[in-house]
Amino acid sequence: MTTIYDRIKEISNKKGVSIDYVNDKAGLSNKAIYGWKKSTPKADNLQKVADVLHVSTDYLLGRTDDMNPTTAENVKKADLDDDELLLSFQGKDITPEYRDAIIAILRTMPDRDKDGNII
């Protein structure tokens, strides 16, 4: 039987981050995730880990194999003109220089409609 810990370890490995990194980013007590090998975490702590790993709590609980179900309610939107916006990739922060480069590239792209067609 796959445990919550096993799921967290699996997705952490896929994303190239350690369990300790996930634990710290989620703001949990030292080595808390390791304790989940034999115990069930509190719902709010599980949600914090799911947010760090960009997966659903249902995935971590083994209720689904779909890591990130997309519905209108759980899609995060960000305005790239927001100076406070922090970007990350695979759980690692993107430097301000790369952030500025990404935004510059996006600004040079032609506008597209909802189907991806150039307008």
VMD Tcl script that builds the backbone (N, CA, C; Angstrom):
set m [mol new atoms 357]
animate dup $m
set s [atomselect $m all]
$s set {name element resname resid chain x y z} {
  {N N MET 1 A 0.841 -1.183 0.000}
  {CA C MET 1 A 0.000 0.000 0.000}
  {C C MET 1 A 0.888 1.249 0.000}
  {N N THR 2 A 0.585 2.171 -0.888}
  {CA C THR 2 A 1.341 3.411 -0.999}
  {C C THR 2 A 0.882 4.384 0.085}
  {N N THR 3 A 1.832 4.927 0.819}
  {CA C THR 3 A 1.502 5.879 1.877}
  {C C THR 3 A 1.591 7.312 1.361}
  {N N ILE 4 A 1.105 8.237 2.175}
  {CA C ILE 4 A 1.224 9.657 1.838}
  {C C ILE 4 A 2.702 10.012 1.680}
  {N N TYR 5 A 3.516 9.508 2.575}
  {CA C TYR 5 A 4.952 9.759 2.501}
  {C C TYR 5 A 5.516 9.268 1.160}
  {N N ASP 6 A 5.097 8.068 0.728}
  {CA C ASP 6 A 5.584 7.517 -0.544}
  {C C ASP 6 A 5.230 8.430 -1.708}
  {N N ARG 7 A 4.005 8.948 -1.698}
  {CA C ARG 7 A 3.579 9.859 -2.773}
  {C C ARG 7 A 4.411 11.133 -2.753}
  {N N ILE 8 A 4.643 11.676 -1.568}
  {CA C ILE 8 A 5.438 12.902 -1.450}
  {C C ILE 8 A 6.860 12.648 -1.935}
  {N N LYS 9 A 7.430 11.529 -1.544}
  {CA C LYS 9 A 8.794 11.182 -1.971}
  {C C LYS 9 A 8.853 11.035 -3.491}
  {N N GLU 10 A 7.870 10.365 -4.072}
  {CA C GLU 10 A 7.823 10.152 -5.524}
  {C C GLU 10 A 7.772 11.472 -6.284}
  {N N ILE 11 A 6.849 12.355 -5.904}
  {CA C ILE 11 A 6.705 13.615 -6.644}
  {C C ILE 11 A 7.885 14.542 -6.374}
  {N N SER 12 A 8.440 14.495 -5.165}
  {CA C SER 12 A 9.637 15.302 -4.865}
  {C C SER 12 A 10.792 14.886 -5.766}
  {N N ASN 13 A 10.985 13.578 -5.909}
  {CA C ASN 13 A 12.047 13.073 -6.786}
  {C C ASN 13 A 11.832 13.524 -8.219}
  {N N LYS 14 A 10.584 13.448 -8.700}
  {CA C LYS 14 A 10.282 13.880 -10.070}
  {C C LYS 14 A 10.586 15.355 -10.271}
  {N N LYS 15 A 10.375 16.152 -9.236}
  {CA C LYS 15 A 10.603 17.592 -9.339}
  {C C LYS 15 A 12.036 17.982 -8.994}
  {N N GLY 16 A 12.835 17.011 -8.563}
  {CA C GLY 16 A 14.236 17.275 -8.270}
  {C C GLY 16 A 14.479 18.025 -6.976}
  {N N VAL 17 A 13.580 17.822 -6.013}
  {CA C VAL 17 A 13.756 18.470 -4.712}
  {C C VAL 17 A 13.744 17.412 -3.611}
  {N N SER 18 A 14.316 17.756 -2.483}
  {CA C SER 18 A 14.382 16.805 -1.370}
  {C C SER 18 A 13.141 16.918 -0.485}
  {N N ILE 19 A 12.927 15.886 0.317}
  {CA C ILE 19 A 11.836 15.900 1.301}
  {C C ILE 19 A 12.074 17.048 2.288}
  {N N ASP 20 A 13.318 17.251 2.684}
  {CA C ASP 20 A 13.638 18.340 3.620}
  {C C ASP 20 A 13.289 19.702 3.016}
  {N N TYR 21 A 13.553 19.872 1.716}
  {CA C TYR 21 A 13.204 21.119 1.029}
  {C C TYR 21 A 11.697 21.340 1.088}
  {N N VAL 22 A 10.929 20.309 0.750}
  {CA C VAL 22 A 9.470 20.411 0.778}
  {C C VAL 22 A 9.005 20.729 2.194}
  {N N ASN 23 A 9.560 20.035 3.156}
  {CA C ASN 23 A 9.218 20.232 4.563}
  {C C ASN 23 A 9.437 21.695 4.970}
  {N N ASP 24 A 10.604 22.250 4.599}
  {CA C ASP 24 A 10.935 23.631 4.953}
  {C C ASP 24 A 10.039 24.628 4.232}
  {N N LYS 25 A 9.834 24.424 2.917}
  {CA C LYS 25 A 8.999 25.342 2.132}
  {C C LYS 25 A 7.557 25.348 2.633}
  {N N ALA 26 A 7.098 24.221 3.141}
  {CA C ALA 26 A 5.733 24.132 3.659}
  {C C ALA 26 A 5.622 24.722 5.064}
  {N N GLY 27 A 6.765 25.022 5.677}
  {CA C GLY 27 A 6.758 25.618 7.005}
  {C C GLY 27 A 6.409 24.637 8.113}
  {N N LEU 28 A 6.754 23.381 7.901}
  {CA C LEU 28 A 6.451 22.350 8.892}
  {C C LEU 28 A 7.590 22.206 9.889}
  {N N SER 29 A 7.294 21.573 11.001}
  {CA C SER 29 A 8.335 21.347 11.998}
  {C C SER 29 A 9.393 20.400 11.425}
  {N N ASN 30 A 10.561 20.416 12.016}
  {CA C ASN 30 A 11.700 19.639 11.531}
  {C C ASN 30 A 11.340 18.163 11.324}
  {N N LYS 31 A 11.569 17.678 10.113}
  {CA C LYS 31 A 11.375 16.270 9.748}
  {C C LYS 31 A 9.917 15.793 9.872}
  {N N ALA 32 A 8.952 16.710 9.841}
  {CA C ALA 32 A 7.538 16.344 10.014}
  {C C ALA 32 A 7.079 15.337 8.965}
  {N N ILE 33 A 7.469 15.536 7.719}
  {CA C ILE 33 A 7.006 14.652 6.640}
  {C C ILE 33 A 7.477 13.220 6.872}
  {N N TYR 34 A 8.670 13.050 7.417}
  {CA C TYR 34 A 9.163 11.695 7.682}
  {C C TYR 34 A 8.255 10.958 8.662}
  {N N GLY 35 A 7.613 11.691 9.562}
  {CA C GLY 35 A 6.679 11.091 10.514}
  {C C GLY 35 A 5.420 10.569 9.864}
  {N N TRP 36 A 5.154 11.021 8.644}
  {CA C TRP 36 A 3.945 10.601 7.930}
  {C C TRP 36 A 4.076 9.205 7.338}
  {N N LYS 37 A 5.239 8.580 7.531}
  {CA C LYS 37 A 5.386 7.194 7.090}
  {C C LYS 37 A 4.418 6.306 7.853}
  {N N LYS 38 A 4.154 6.669 9.119}
  {CA C LYS 38 A 3.318 5.824 9.975}
  {C C LYS 38 A 2.118 6.549 10.556}
  {N N SER 39 A 1.993 7.845 10.306}
  {CA C SER 39 A 0.851 8.583 10.850}
  {C C SER 39 A 0.211 9.427 9.756}
  {N N THR 40 A -0.967 9.922 10.034}
  {CA C THR 40 A -1.703 10.744 9.076}
  {C C THR 40 A -1.522 12.209 9.448}
  {N N PRO 41 A -1.144 13.048 8.477}
  {CA C PRO 41 A -0.940 14.470 8.786}
  {C C PRO 41 A -2.262 15.202 8.965}
  {N N LYS 42 A -2.194 16.352 9.597}
  {CA C LYS 42 A -3.355 17.233 9.693}
  {C C LYS 42 A -3.654 17.746 8.293}
  {N N ALA 43 A -4.919 18.020 8.033}
  {CA C ALA 43 A -5.354 18.463 6.704}
  {C C ALA 43 A -4.624 19.728 6.254}
  {N N ASP 44 A -4.447 20.688 7.159}
  {CA C ASP 44 A -3.794 21.939 6.758}
  {C C ASP 44 A -2.322 21.721 6.407}
  {N N ASN 45 A -1.651 20.804 7.101}
  {CA C ASN 45 A -0.253 20.503 6.769}
  {C C ASN 45 A -0.148 19.766 5.440}
  {N N LEU 46 A -1.081 18.873 5.183}
  {CA C LEU 46 A -1.099 18.167 3.899}
  {C C LEU 46 A -1.318 19.158 2.760}
  {N N GLN 47 A -2.205 20.129 2.973}
  {CA C GLN 47 A -2.466 21.141 1.949}
  {C C GLN 47 A -1.220 21.975 1.678}
  {N N LYS 48 A -0.469 22.312 2.716}
  {CA C LYS 48 A 0.769 23.082 2.535}
  {C C LYS 48 A 1.762 22.320 1.659}
  {N N VAL 49 A 1.891 21.027 1.904}
  {CA C VAL 49 A 2.812 20.203 1.111}
  {C C VAL 49 A 2.307 20.102 -0.333}
  {N N ALA 50 A 1.016 19.901 -0.502}
  {CA C ALA 50 A 0.429 19.826 -1.846}
  {C C ALA 50 A 0.691 21.126 -2.608}
  {N N ASP 51 A 0.571 22.257 -1.924}
  {CA C ASP 51 A 0.826 23.551 -2.568}
  {C C ASP 51 A 2.282 23.678 -2.993}
  {N N VAL 52 A 3.207 23.249 -2.149}
  {CA C VAL 52 A 4.633 23.314 -2.490}
  {C C VAL 52 A 4.925 22.442 -3.708}
  {N N LEU 53 A 4.309 21.268 -3.757}
  {CA C LEU 53 A 4.578 20.324 -4.849}
  {C C LEU 53 A 3.686 20.547 -6.071}
  {N N HIS 54 A 2.730 21.457 -5.956}
  {CA C HIS 54 A 1.798 21.761 -7.048}
  {C C HIS 54 A 1.000 20.523 -7.465}
  {N N VAL 55 A 0.498 19.818 -6.461}
  {CA C VAL 55 A -0.373 18.665 -6.691}
  {C C VAL 55 A -1.595 18.822 -5.800}
  {N N SER 56 A -2.593 17.999 -6.037}
  {CA C SER 56 A -3.788 18.042 -5.198}
  {C C SER 56 A -3.582 17.197 -3.945}
  {N N THR 57 A -4.341 17.521 -2.911}
  {CA C THR 57 A -4.301 16.691 -1.707}
  {C C THR 57 A -4.860 15.311 -2.019}
  {N N ASP 58 A -5.814 15.227 -2.925}
  {CA C ASP 58 A -6.353 13.921 -3.315}
  {C C ASP 58 A -5.266 13.040 -3.916}
  {N N TYR 59 A -4.350 13.635 -4.666}
  {CA C TYR 59 A -3.236 12.856 -5.215}
  {C C TYR 59 A -2.357 12.328 -4.079}
  {N N LEU 60 A -2.017 13.199 -3.140}
  {CA C LEU 60 A -1.163 12.772 -2.021}
  {C C LEU 60 A -1.842 11.705 -1.170}
  {N N LEU 61 A -3.165 11.776 -1.065}
  {CA C LEU 61 A -3.911 10.790 -0.288}
  {C C LEU 61 A -4.140 9.484 -1.048}
  {N N GLY 62 A -3.785 9.466 -2.343}
  {CA C GLY 62 A -3.961 8.257 -3.138}
  {C C GLY 62 A -5.374 8.080 -3.671}
  {N N ARG 63 A -6.178 9.136 -3.616}
  {CA C ARG 63 A -7.563 9.056 -4.109}
  {C C ARG 63 A -7.642 9.185 -5.625}
  {N N THR 64 A -6.592 9.729 -6.226}
  {CA C THR 64 A -6.541 9.902 -7.671}
  {C C THR 64 A -5.088 9.801 -8.121}
  {N N ASP 65 A -4.892 9.448 -9.383}
  {CA C ASP 65 A -3.552 9.448 -9.952}
  {C C ASP 65 A -3.305 10.713 -10.766}
  {N N ASP 66 A -4.311 11.596 -10.810}
  {CA C ASP 66 A -4.186 12.879 -11.496}
  {C C ASP 66 A -3.547 13.866 -10.521}
  {N N MET 67 A -2.298 14.253 -10.789}
  {CA C MET 67 A -1.564 15.112 -9.849}
  {C C MET 67 A -2.174 16.491 -9.698}
  {N N ASN 68 A -2.591 17.089 -10.788}
  {CA C ASN 68 A -3.089 18.459 -10.747}
  {C C ASN 68 A -4.410 18.577 -11.498}
  {N N PRO 69 A -5.499 18.174 -10.901}
  {CA C PRO 69 A -6.761 18.370 -11.601}
  {C C PRO 69 A -7.006 19.863 -11.813}
  {N N THR 70 A -7.418 20.232 -13.018}
  {CA C THR 70 A -7.613 21.641 -13.322}
  {C C THR 70 A -9.089 21.978 -13.405}
  {N N THR 71 A -9.482 22.829 -12.520}
  {CA C THR 71 A -10.833 23.374 -12.567}
  {C C THR 71 A -10.700 24.872 -12.425}
  {N N ALA 72 A -11.760 25.569 -12.735}
  {CA C ALA 72 A -11.718 27.027 -12.636}
  {C C ALA 72 A -11.405 27.479 -11.217}
  {N N GLU 73 A -11.758 26.674 -10.223}
  {CA C GLU 73 A -11.538 27.081 -8.840}
  {C C GLU 73 A -10.079 26.996 -8.420}
  {N N ASN 74 A -9.302 26.059 -8.981}
  {CA C ASN 74 A -7.936 25.902 -8.467}
  {C C ASN 74 A -6.857 26.405 -9.413}
  {N N VAL 75 A -7.224 27.124 -10.451}
  {CA C VAL 75 A -6.232 27.682 -11.360}
  {C C VAL 75 A -5.727 28.994 -10.773}
  {N N LYS 76 A -4.416 29.095 -10.625}
  {CA C LYS 76 A -3.825 30.319 -10.107}
  {C C LYS 76 A -3.493 31.228 -11.265}
  {N N LYS 77 A -3.881 32.490 -11.150}
  {CA C LYS 77 A -3.561 33.464 -12.181}
  {C C LYS 77 A -2.628 34.497 -11.581}
  {N N ALA 78 A -1.748 35.008 -12.420}
  {CA C ALA 78 A -0.807 36.014 -11.954}
  {C C ALA 78 A -0.668 37.081 -13.022}
  {N N ASP 79 A -0.545 38.306 -12.581}
  {CA C ASP 79 A -0.315 39.417 -13.490}
  {C C ASP 79 A 1.188 39.669 -13.532}
  {N N LEU 80 A 1.785 39.506 -14.699}
  {CA C LEU 80 A 3.238 39.656 -14.815}
  {C C LEU 80 A 3.700 41.090 -14.591}
  {N N ASP 81 A 2.771 42.053 -14.619}
  {CA C ASP 81 A 3.137 43.435 -14.333}
  {C C ASP 81 A 3.228 43.704 -12.835}
  {N N ASP 82 A 2.842 42.730 -12.032}
  {CA C ASP 82 A 2.901 42.862 -10.579}
  {C C ASP 82 A 4.353 42.730 -10.127}
  {N N ASP 83 A 4.920 43.817 -9.604}
  {CA C ASP 83 A 6.323 43.807 -9.189}
  {C C ASP 83 A 6.590 42.879 -8.015}
  {N N GLU 84 A 5.545 42.500 -7.291}
  {CA C GLU 84 A 5.699 41.619 -6.142}
  {C C GLU 84 A 5.621 40.140 -6.536}
  {N N LEU 85 A 5.339 39.858 -7.809}
  {CA C LEU 85 A 5.186 38.483 -8.280}
  {C C LEU 85 A 6.515 37.745 -8.202}
  {N N LEU 86 A 6.500 36.595 -7.545}
  {CA C LEU 86 A 7.673 35.734 -7.473}
  {C C LEU 86 A 7.414 34.516 -8.334}
  {N N LEU 87 A 8.346 34.173 -9.169}
  {CA C LEU 87 A 8.208 33.006 -10.030}
  {C C LEU 87 A 9.092 31.886 -9.512}
  {N N SER 88 A 8.632 30.662 -9.744}
  {CA C SER 88 A 9.447 29.504 -9.398}
  {C C SER 88 A 9.288 28.464 -10.484}
  {N N PHE 89 A 10.269 27.584 -10.575}
  {CA C PHE 89 A 10.249 26.489 -11.534}
  {C C PHE 89 A 10.789 25.268 -10.834}
  {N N GLN 90 A 9.999 24.195 -10.832}
  {CA C GLN 90 A 10.363 22.950 -10.167}
  {C C GLN 90 A 10.748 23.192 -8.703}
  {N N GLY 91 A 9.997 24.074 -8.062}
  {CA C GLY 91 A 10.196 24.326 -6.646}
  {C C GLY 91 A 11.352 25.242 -6.302}
  {N N LYS 92 A 12.036 25.773 -7.309}
  {CA C LYS 92 A 13.180 26.661 -7.053}
  {C C LYS 92 A 12.833 28.064 -7.533}
  {N N ASP 93 A 13.185 29.067 -6.730}
  {CA C ASP 93 A 12.907 30.449 -7.090}
  {C C ASP 93 A 13.679 30.854 -8.339}
  {N N ILE 94 A 13.036 31.688 -9.160}
  {CA C ILE 94 A 13.681 32.247 -10.347}
  {C C ILE 94 A 14.258 33.601 -9.962}
  {N N THR 95 A 15.479 33.860 -10.355}
  {CA C THR 95 A 16.135 35.124 -10.001}
  {C C THR 95 A 15.411 36.294 -10.665}
  {N N PRO 96 A 15.548 37.490 -10.110}
  {CA C PRO 96 A 14.919 38.662 -10.724}
  {C C PRO 96 A 15.359 38.885 -12.170}
  {N N GLU 97 A 16.609 38.546 -12.464}
  {CA C GLU 97 A 17.104 38.726 -13.838}
  {C C GLU 97 A 16.369 37.800 -14.811}
  {N N TYR 98 A 16.193 36.523 -14.417}
  {CA C TYR 98 A 15.468 35.585 -15.277}
  {C C TYR 98 A 13.991 35.966 -15.362}
  {N N ARG 99 A 13.432 36.439 -14.249}
  {CA C ARG 99 A 12.034 36.885 -14.251}
  {C C ARG 99 A 11.846 37.986 -15.286}
  {N N ASP 100 A 12.745 38.976 -15.271}
  {CA C ASP 100 A 12.653 40.084 -16.224}
  {C C ASP 100 A 12.797 39.587 -17.659}
  {N N ALA 101 A 13.691 38.620 -17.892}
  {CA C ALA 101 A 13.879 38.066 -19.239}
  {C C ALA 101 A 12.630 37.331 -19.701}
  {N N ILE 102 A 12.016 36.551 -18.803}
  {CA C ILE 102 A 10.795 35.819 -19.154}
  {C C ILE 102 A 9.682 36.793 -19.513}
  {N N ILE 103 A 9.527 37.833 -18.722}
  {CA C ILE 103 A 8.486 38.826 -18.983}
  {C C ILE 103 A 8.748 39.527 -20.310}
  {N N ALA 104 A 10.005 39.848 -20.600}
  {CA C ALA 104 A 10.347 40.500 -21.868}
  {C C ALA 104 A 9.989 39.604 -23.047}
  {N N ILE 105 A 10.258 38.322 -22.931}
  {CA C ILE 105 A 9.915 37.376 -24.006}
  {C C ILE 105 A 8.404 37.324 -24.194}
  {N N LEU 106 A 7.675 37.227 -23.104}
  {CA C LEU 106 A 6.211 37.155 -23.197}
  {C C LEU 106 A 5.618 38.412 -23.821}
  {N N ARG 107 A 6.228 39.549 -23.549}
  {CA C ARG 107 A 5.712 40.806 -24.113}
  {C C ARG 107 A 5.946 40.899 -25.617}
  {N N THR 108 A 6.902 40.157 -26.158}
  {CA C THR 108 A 7.159 40.207 -27.603}
  {C C THR 108 A 6.274 39.241 -28.381}
  {N N MET 109 A 5.573 38.363 -27.684}
  {CA C MET 109 A 4.730 37.372 -28.357}
  {C C MET 109 A 3.461 38.034 -28.873}
  {N N PRO 110 A 2.993 37.598 -30.042}
  {CA C PRO 110 A 1.748 38.171 -30.573}
  {C C PRO 110 A 0.562 37.761 -29.695}
  {N N ASP 111 A -0.456 38.589 -29.715}
  {CA C ASP 111 A -1.668 38.288 -28.958}
  {C C ASP 111 A -2.379 37.094 -29.588}
  {N N ARG 112 A -2.985 36.287 -28.741}
  {CA C ARG 112 A -3.711 35.108 -29.205}
  {C C ARG 112 A -5.084 35.085 -28.580}
  {N N ASP 113 A -6.034 34.453 -29.283}
  {CA C ASP 113 A -7.369 34.313 -28.708}
  {C C ASP 113 A -7.391 33.096 -27.797}
  {N N LYS 114 A -8.578 32.790 -27.239}
  {CA C LYS 114 A -8.674 31.708 -26.253}
  {C C LYS 114 A -8.314 30.346 -26.815}
  {N N ASP 115 A -8.359 30.171 -28.147}
  {CA C ASP 115 A -8.007 28.902 -28.773}
  {C C ASP 115 A -6.545 28.849 -29.199}
  {N N GLY 116 A -5.782 29.905 -28.904}
  {CA C GLY 116 A -4.382 29.921 -29.254}
  {C C GLY 116 A -4.097 30.503 -30.628}
  {N N ASN 117 A -5.141 30.976 -31.313}
  {CA C ASN 117 A -4.977 31.573 -32.647}
  {C C ASN 117 A -4.486 33.009 -32.520}
  {N N ILE 118 A -3.559 33.419 -33.398}
  {CA C ILE 118 A -3.054 34.791 -33.394}
  {C C ILE 118 A -4.173 35.711 -33.835}
  {N N ILE 119 A -4.344 36.811 -33.067}
  {CA C ILE 119 A -5.373 37.789 -33.450}
  {C C ILE 119 A -4.749 39.084 -33.867}
}
mol reanalyze $m
mol bondsrecalc $m
mol representation Tube
mol addrep $m
